[in-house]
Amino acid sequence: MQIEIRGLEKLSFRERQVVALKETGVSSEAIAKRLGLSPATVATLYNRAKTKGYQVVLVISGDPLGVMAAEDEDEEEI
């Protein structure tokens, strides 16, 4: 599974860094430590980025969630 962030061109470099880390599940405290920022700055950058409107899209290869086979079987019954 991959993550795609659409609309990154609207964000500053620092906002891109924070969004990429935050949207992959990294805590604000860990982001602050990794980027040498305060947690308050991380929160500000993340909130500013959200107002600029980006989208997070999951790109899933195959059927790791086990939902596609069930859908195919349901279609055959119809």
N, C-alpha and C positions, 0 to 999 in steps of 0.2 A: 504494500500500500504506500502511496506517495501523497504528499500534500502539495497543492498548487495554490498560490496566492495571487489572485487577479487584482489588478489595480495598483501594483507596487510602484508604478511610475509616478503616482500621485504623492508618494511618501518620501521623506528625506532619508538619507542613508541610515541615520540612527533609528528612525522610526521603523525602517525595514528590518534592521537587526532585532529590535525589540519584538516586532510582530512575528517574525520567523521563529524566534525562540518561544514566545508566549503561546503561539498557536500550535506548537508541537508539545506543549505541556510543561515547559520549564517554568518554575516559580519566579515571581518577581524578585525575590531575594537572591536567587541563583543568577538571574539575568544581571542584576545590579553588580554582583561580585564579578561575574565574567567580563562585563563591559567596563568595569571601573566607574560605575555611576551610583548615585544614591537610589534607594527604593522609591523615593518620591519622584525622582527624575524619570525612572522607568514607568511609573504610573502615568505621569504627564505625557510622555512620549506615546504610550499605548492609547491613552484616551484621545490624544490629538489625531493619531492615525485612524482610530475608529470613526472620527467625525469626517475624515476625508473619503471614506467609503471604499474599502477593499473587500474582496470576497475570498473565503477559504473554500477550496474544492478538494474533496478526497478523490484520488485516482486509484481505483482498485482493479488489480489484474486478477483474472480468473474469478473464483467464487469463494473467497476466504470466509465469508459470512454464512455460507450454506443456504442462500436464499434463491439462487437462480434455478437449481434443479427442481425445487418445489414449485416454482412458478411455471416451469415447463410442464410439469405433471398436471397442474391445475388447468392449463390451457388445453391439454389433450382431452380432459374430461368434458369440456364444454361442447 
